[in-house]
């Protein structure tokens, strides 16, 4: 496996984040333009202005509140320091060793073994683990999983993955609103030739949205997961911890029905247990770790 310079990785993630923000803005403006032309000239500028305001608001709110949105979506609760003392001690020890600021720690009420990190930067980051991870993993195994999530924070992977989640949510929302508006019908629809053409374009964009969502999810490079695994080993000096944790996840058949597909890529392993996954196969991750 090719070595990764983590400074290059951080720079690359920051550049990718900027271009992704720009793409989110342009995509929303494009949808506003198409829908405005499809509805009719008298509504064109109103819809276009609304799309600009909505896109800027959506991006800013999603970016600056990404950690809160992620926690709310999984119904996470702030971890009590007294009750989960070992959880805090492990993360504090790892942050001291890595030089990272202490993230806020949350608990997700799930029997599945899993965890995720979110936030716009290391200073505004969170780590959320499932009750299953705290109950089923041994101390060294849990430490390895937490190291993996901290490496995502250190490499600014959380910023890029968070923006991907924002994009996925945006595509779903806009497509749903547009398709539902077609069923409602309106006397103000533009029946001109150009209006019909833009209506067709809008329908095509809305129908293709799920495919776009899938491709965006896959855009989260699997190399980031391999890189995070490698960094976790660097932090703990104990690859067996991560290997054992992955094997326990592999044998765990529990899936999470209430987890959104948009946020699934943030997790340590795919929480949905479906065939299509943004994560590398667990057996491949284990093989790479066994060579370390």
C-alpha positions in Angstrom: 0.0 0.0 0.0 1.3 3.4 -1.0 2.3 5.7 1.9 0.2 8.8 2.4 1.8 12.1 3.5 -0.8 13.4 6.0 0.0 17.0 5.3 -0.8 16.5 1.7 -4.0 14.7 2.7 -5.1 17.7 4.8 -4.3 20.1 2.0 -6.2 17.9 -0.5 -9.2 17.7 1.8 -9.3 21.4 2.3 -9.2 22.0 -1.5 -11.9 19.3 -2.1 -14.1 21.0 0.5 -13.9 24.4 -1.2 -14.7 22.9 -4.6 -17.6 20.9 -3.1 -19.0 24.0 -1.5 -18.8 25.8 -4.9 -20.5 22.8 -6.6 -23.3 22.8 -4.1 -24.0 26.4 -4.8 -23.9 26.0 -8.6 -26.1 22.9 -8.5 -28.8 24.7 -6.5 -28.7 27.7 -8.8 -29.0 25.4 -11.8 -32.1 23.7 -10.3 -33.6 27.1 -9.5 -33.0 28.2 -13.1 -34.5 25.1 -14.6 -37.6 25.1 -12.3 -38.0 28.9 -12.9 -38.1 28.4 -16.6 -40.4 25.4 -16.3 -43.0 27.2 -14.1 -43.1 30.4 -16.2 -41.5 33.8 -16.9 -43.5 35.7 -14.3 -42.0 33.4 -11.6 -38.5 33.0 -13.0 -36.7 35.7 -11.1 -38.6 35.0 -7.9 -37.5 31.3 -8.0 -34.0 32.2 -9.0 -33.6 34.7 -6.2 -35.1 32.2 -3.8 -32.7 29.5 -5.0 -29.7 31.8 -4.4 -30.8 32.7 -0.9 -31.8 29.1 -0.1 -28.5 27.7 -1.4 -26.4 30.2 0.6 -28.4 29.6 3.8 -28.4 25.8 3.3 -24.6 25.7 2.9 -23.8 28.0 5.8 -26.2 26.3 8.2 -25.2 22.9 7.1 -21.5 23.7 7.3 -21.4 25.5 10.7 -23.9 23.2 12.4 -22.8 19.9 10.8 -21.9 18.3 14.1 -25.2 19.2 15.7 -27.2 18.0 12.6 -25.3 14.7 12.6 -25.9 14.1 16.3 -29.6 15.0 16.0 -30.1 12.7 13.0 -28.9 9.6 15.1 -30.6 10.8 18.3 -27.3 11.0 20.0 -27.0 12.2 23.6 -24.0 13.9 25.3 -21.9 11.2 27.1 -21.9 11.6 30.9 -18.3 11.8 32.1 -19.0 9.9 35.3 -21.0 7.1 33.6 -18.6 6.7 30.7 -15.3 7.6 32.4 -13.3 5.0 30.4 -14.7 6.5 27.1 -13.4 10.0 28.1 -10.1 8.7 29.4 -9.4 6.9 26.1 -10.2 9.9 24.0 -8.2 12.3 26.2 -5.2 10.0 26.1 -5.3 9.8 22.3 -5.8 13.6 21.9 -2.8 14.3 24.1 -0.7 11.8 22.1 -1.9 13.2 18.7 -1.9 16.9 19.7 -5.6 17.3 18.8 -8.1 19.3 20.7 -10.7 17.3 22.7 -13.9 16.6 20.8 -17.3 16.5 22.3 -18.3 12.9 23.1 -21.8 11.5 22.4 -23.6 8.2 22.8 -25.9 6.7 20.2 -28.5 4.2 21.6 -27.8 1.3 19.3 -26.7 -2.3 19.9 -24.6 -2.2 16.7 -20.9 -1.8 17.1 -20.1 1.5 15.4 -18.9 5.1 15.7 -18.5 8.3 13.7 -16.9 11.7 13.8 -18.3 15.0 12.4 -17.6 18.7 12.4 -16.2 21.4 10.3 -12.7 21.3 11.8 -10.7 19.7 14.7 -11.7 22.6 17.0 -15.4 22.0 16.4 -15.6 18.2 16.2 -17.6 15.4 17.8 -17.2 11.7 18.2 -20.3 9.6 18.7 -20.1 5.9 19.6 -22.9 3.3 19.9 -23.8 1.6 23.2 -23.0 -1.6 21.4 -19.4 -0.5 20.8 -19.0 0.4 24.5 -20.5 -2.9 25.7 -19.0 -5.4 23.2 -15.5 -4.0 22.5 -12.6 -4.6 24.8 -10.6 -1.6 25.9 -7.9 -1.9 23.3 -10.4 -2.5 20.5 -12.5 0.5 21.5 -9.2 2.6 21.6 -8.5 1.5 18.1 -11.9 2.5 16.8 -11.6 5.9 18.5 -8.2 6.4 17.0 -9.7 5.7 13.6 -12.2 8.5 14.1 -9.6 10.9 15.5 -7.5 10.3 12.4 -10.5 11.5 10.3 -10.5 14.6 12.4 -6.8 15.1 12.1 -6.8 14.7 8.3 -9.8 17.0 7.9 -11.7 14.1 6.4 -14.7 15.1 8.6 -15.0 18.4 6.7 -15.1 16.8 3.3 -17.4 13.9 4.4 -19.7 16.4 6.2 -20.0 18.5 3.0 -20.8 15.4 1.1 -23.6 14.7 3.5 -24.9 18.3 3.1 -24.8 17.8 -0.7 -26.7 14.5 -0.5 -29.4 16.0 1.7 -29.7 19.0 -0.6 -30.2 16.9 -3.7 -32.9 14.8 -2.0 -34.8 17.8 -0.6 -34.9 19.7 -3.9 -35.8 16.7 -6.0 -38.6 15.7 -3.6 -40.0 19.3 -3.6 -39.9 19.6 -7.4 -41.5 16.2 -8.1 -44.3 16.8 -5.5 -45.0 20.2 -7.0 -45.7 18.5 -10.4 -48.4 16.3 -8.8 -50.1 19.3 -7.3 -50.5 21.0 -10.7 -50.8 24.7 -11.3 -52.5 27.0 -13.7 -49.4 29.1 -13.8 -47.3 26.4 -15.5 -45.6 27.6 -18.6 -47.1 25.8 -21.6 -44.7 27.3 -24.1 -42.3 25.1 -26.0 -39.3 26.3 -24.0 -41.3 25.8 -20.8 -42.1 22.2 -21.7 -38.4 21.6 -22.5 -37.3 23.0 -19.1 -40.0 21.0 -17.4 -38.7 17.8 -19.0 -35.1 18.8 -17.9 -36.3 19.4 -14.4 -38.1 16.0 -14.2 -35.0 14.2 -15.6 -32.8 16.0 -13.0 -35.1 15.0 -10.2 -35.4 11.4 -11.3 -31.6 11.1 -11.7 -31.1 12.6 -8.2 -30.9 9.2 -6.4 -28.2 8.2 -8.8 -26.3 11.4 -8.1 -26.7 10.7 -4.4 -25.2 7.3 -4.9 -22.3 8.6 -6.9 -21.6 11.3 -4.3 -21.6 8.7 -1.5 -19.1 6.7 -3.5 -17.0 9.8 -4.0 -15.9 9.4 -0.4 -12.6 7.8 -1.3 -12.0 4.3 0.2 -8.4 5.4 0.6 -9.6 7.7 3.4 -10.7 4.6 5.3 -7.5 2.8 4.7 -5.6 5.9 5.6 -7.6 6.3 8.9 -6.9 2.7 9.7 -3.2 3.2 9.2 -3.2 6.3 11.4 -5.1 4.5 14.1 -2.3 1.9 14.2 0.2 4.8 14.3 -1.6 6.2 17.4 -2.1 2.9 19.3 0.9 0.9 18.0 -1.4 -2.1 18.2 -3.0 -3.2 14.8 -4.6 -6.3 16.5 -7.0 -3.9 18.4 -8.5 -2.7 15.1 -8.4 -6.1 13.5 -10.4 -7.6 16.4 -12.9 -4.8 16.4 -13.5 -5.2 12.6 -14.0 -9.0 13.1 -16.6 -8.4 15.7 -18.4 -6.0 13.4 -18.1 -8.5 10.6 -19.9 -11.1 12.7 -22.5 -8.6 13.9 -25.6 -8.9 11.7 -27.4 -6.0 13.2 -28.5 -3.2 10.9 -29.7 0.3 11.6 -33.1 1.0 9.9 -33.4 4.6 11.1 -30.0 5.8 9.8 -30.2 8.0 6.8 -28.2 6.9 3.7 -26.9 10.5 3.6 -25.1 10.1 7.0 -24.1 6.5 6.7 -20.7 7.3 5.1 -19.6 9.1 8.3 -19.6 5.8 10.3 -16.7 3.6 11.1 -18.4 0.8 9.1 -21.5 0.8 7.0 -24.4 0.9 9.5 -27.0 -0.2 6.9 -25.5 -3.5 6.1 -26.5 -3.3 2.5 -24.7 -4.3 -0.6 -23.9 -0.8 -1.9 -21.3 0.7 0.5 -19.0 3.6 0.5 -16.7 1.7 2.9 -14.1 -0.8 1.8 -15.0 -4.5 2.5 -14.2 -5.3 6.1 -12.2 -8.4 5.0 -10.0 -6.1 2.8 -9.4 -3.7 5.7 -8.4 -6.7 7.9 -5.9 -8.0 5.3 -4.2 -4.6 5.0 -4.0 -4.3 8.8 -2.5 -7.8 9.1 0.4 -6.7 6.9 1.3 -3.9 9.3 
